[in-house]
Amino acid sequence: MKLRMEKRFFSVREAGIFCGVSSRLMYLKVKERSLRFYKINSKIVFDVEDLIEFVTRNEFVTGEELLKQIKRKRK
């Protein structure tokens, strides 16, 4: 019987790959404490849910989309 588990925690390198950024940026986020992380002895790990929230909270809105949002709020 094979046990299949989805990975919940990622190393710094894996988290960078998952988010599409460098390991250096991940270490910077740890230093700034702007991204939740956990330490197991000296190893830093990230929860996948925190990584998803980190990526999605910085949504990019184009100028055209922003104008549409402003017009909707004025109505």
N, C-alpha and C positions, 0 to 999 in steps of 0.2 A: 504494500500500500504506500502510495506517494502522498506526502503532505505538501499541499501547495499553499503558500502564504504570500499575500501581497505585501510588499515592503512598506512599512510605515515610517521608518526613520532613515535619513540619508546622511552620509558623511558630507563634509564641506565640498569636496570635489563632486560628489553625486548631486548635491543640492544645486550647485552652480550649473551643472549640465541640465538638470530638471527645469531650472528657471531661465536657462539660456544666457547666463552671465558667467563671469570668471570666478574662480576660487578666491581671487584677491578681493573682489567686491563682496563676496560672502563673508570673508574675514572682517572687512570694513563694517558691514552691518552688525556683526557680532561686537566689534569694538564700540560702535555707536549705540549698541543695545536697541537698535531699531527693528530687530527681527528676533523673535523668541527662539531660543536654542537651549539645548541640554548638554551637560557634560557627564560623560561616563569615564571616570578617572581623569585623564587629560584629553580624551577624545571629544570633540564637539560634534553633535548630531542635531538634525532638524526634523521636526514632525512634518509630514507631507501636507497636512491641513494648513499649517502655518505658512508653508511655502506657497500654496495655492492662494491664500489670502494676501500674501506679500505681493505676488504678481498681479492679482486682479484689483487691488486697491488703487493702483496707479493707472487708471484707464485714460487713454489719450482721446481727446475730443477735438475734431477738426474745427476750423473757424466756421465752416458752413453748418456743422451740427450745433455749435454753440449759438449761432444766430437763430436757428430753429427753436432751440430751448428757450431763448430769451423771448421770442415772439409768442410761444405757447404760454409762458408765465404772464405776459401782459394781458392775455385774453381773459 
